[in-house]
Amino acid sequence: MLSRAAASTQADEVAADKALEAIALEAGLADLARQALSADPEAAAQLKRYEAAVVRLEKAKAAEKELEAIMKDAMKAAAEQDASAAAAARNRADQLMAEAEVAAAERLLQAAEIEYSSAMQEQRRLSRAVGMDGDRVESGKAAALAAAGGLAGSLPFLLSASEPGLQSILSLGASIAGCLLFGVTYRYAVREDATNMHLRGGAVAAFGLVKALGAADVIQATADAGDVFSAVVIGNSALYAAQCMLLFGFAAAAVEAGFSNGMVKRMGGTTGQ
């Protein structure tokens, strides 16, 4: 084994020596050729031109490599610039798209707000219309109750008349008409103030006095001349005024009963006391 390794090492050394000898031989031959060419002026000139051409070729190769490097850098920069421009364009397009979507959403919101406002206005209009219709119905019920109460209060006087006839019927009709108007007015006057007795009594007294004063001229005309302040005239006037107060008192009581049992709503929309 040792002899083989030694033989291999010796062979390698021999090969290396031969290679060195070959290189030295080539260098020597090159020197001899250069010396031979130098001895010939024309060959020397050609050799110089050859060497200059080799130098120029090497410079051209170096310049070509440098140019290739510059072109690569330029192409890389252009590609990066194109990529940056493309990215900026995409970002701008995305921004414009987002702005368009926001504008569209705002327009939709404005349209929805307008639609909602129109719907609310229509709802309020319908509510007012329904409220007005309902208020008319409640006022009609209050007028009917007042007429019924006034009729109940007038029947005893009508039945006690000595000669019930056309005049009594006309008087009864006028009383019922007054009670109808009283029912509507009383509901609007009292509203939700159910505990204000002064307001309720004032409404009854006002209608009673107006009706009584409206008949005062008739009572005075039936009296004898010069006896306007006679006991008979004053007594009849007082009796008629009391009858008017009683008429509208019954009408007010009927409307209040309707408020209490829920048949009629007060002006504020509630029922009861």
Residue pairs with C-beta under 8 A, 6 or more apart in sequence:
34 47
36 43
37 43
37 44
37 46
37 47
38 44
38 47
134 265
135 267
138 187
138 264
138 265
139 183
139 184
139 187
139 188
141 258
141 263
141 264
142 183
142 184
142 186
142 187
142 255
142 258
142 264
143 179
143 180
143 181
143 183
143 184
144 180
144 183
145 183
145 251
145 254
145 255
145 257
145 258
145 263
145 264
146 179
146 180
146 182
146 183
146 186
146 251
146 252
146 254
146 255
147 176
147 179
147 180
147 183
147 251
148 254
149 179
149 250
149 251
149 252
149 253
149 254
149 255
150 175
150 176
150 178
150 179
150 182
150 247
150 248
150 250
150 251
150 254
151 172
151 175
151 176
151 179
152 250
152 254
153 246
153 247
153 249
153 250
153 251
154 172
154 175
154 176
154 243
154 247
157 243
158 164
158 168
158 171
158 172
161 168
175 247
178 207
178 211
178 247
178 248
179 247
179 248
179 251
182 203
182 207
182 248
182 251
182 252
183 251
183 255
185 203
185 207
186 200
186 203
186 251
186 252
186 255
187 255
187 264
187 266
187 267
188 267
189 199
189 203
190 196
190 199
190 200
190 203
190 266
190 267
191 266
191 267
191 268
192 266
192 267
192 268
192 270
193 199
194 259
194 266
194 273
195 273
200 252
200 256
203 248
203 252
204 245
204 248
204 249
204 251
204 252
205 245
207 244
207 248
208 241
208 244
208 245
208 247
208 248
208 249
209 241
209 244
211 244
211 247
211 248
212 237
212 240
212 241
212 244
212 245
215 240
216 237
219 233
219 236
219 237
219 240
220 228
220 233
223 230
223 232
223 233
224 230
227 233
255 264
257 263
258 264
259 265
259 266
259 271
259 272
259 273
260 272
260 273
262 271
262 272
264 271
265 271
